[in-house]
Amino acid sequence: MFNFFNELISDYGLETSLLNSFNIVNMSNKLVYIEGHKGVISISKENISIRVKKGVLCVVGKNLQIKRISHTTVVVIGEIKEIESY
């Protein structure tokens, strides 16, 4: 079965330990797919903070909302201005 992140790791010779952290896909600053989250910290229309294995991701923008959430993935939609990691 095809896995986008596994293919990138294989194609570019990255360490497989990267799969144990988190992955992000930003689609045209309208949708962010986050894989490997550990929970949502805070939600507002301008900022959504999400806990990941090695810190926190903040999606900053306008009219943000969580469109889908599961035990490992989160999909945020809206007008995404930036994604901060700390």
Buried (B, 14 or more C-beta within 10 A) or exposed (E): EEEEBEEEBEEEEEEEEEBEEBBBEBEEEEBBBBBBBBEBBEBEEEBBBBBBEEEBBBBBBEEBEBEEBEEEEBBBBBEBEEBEEE
